[in-house]
Amino acid sequence: MKSLEIYPRLTIRLTKVMISKQDINNGHGFRYKFKCDEIPECKGYGLTISDSLNKFQKLAKLWINLVR
């Protein structure tokens, strides 16, 4: 934790973000899920790719602020 105090603006480089398409509503719709290995608790769900990406980015920012 001491090393994080040195960097006031911490950024994490995500090596691989996985996008998966999940079937919802008995085959009448899909939702997308963003997740990564670096932050396993952080997942973004949405009906469009851009919506799920925005939710994933918001959760990742919250996670970074908690780690500081």
Secondary structure, 3 states (H helix, E strand, C coil): CHHHHHCCCCCCCCCCEEEEEEEECCCCEEEEEEEECCCCCCEEEECCHHHHHHHHHHHHHHHHHHHC
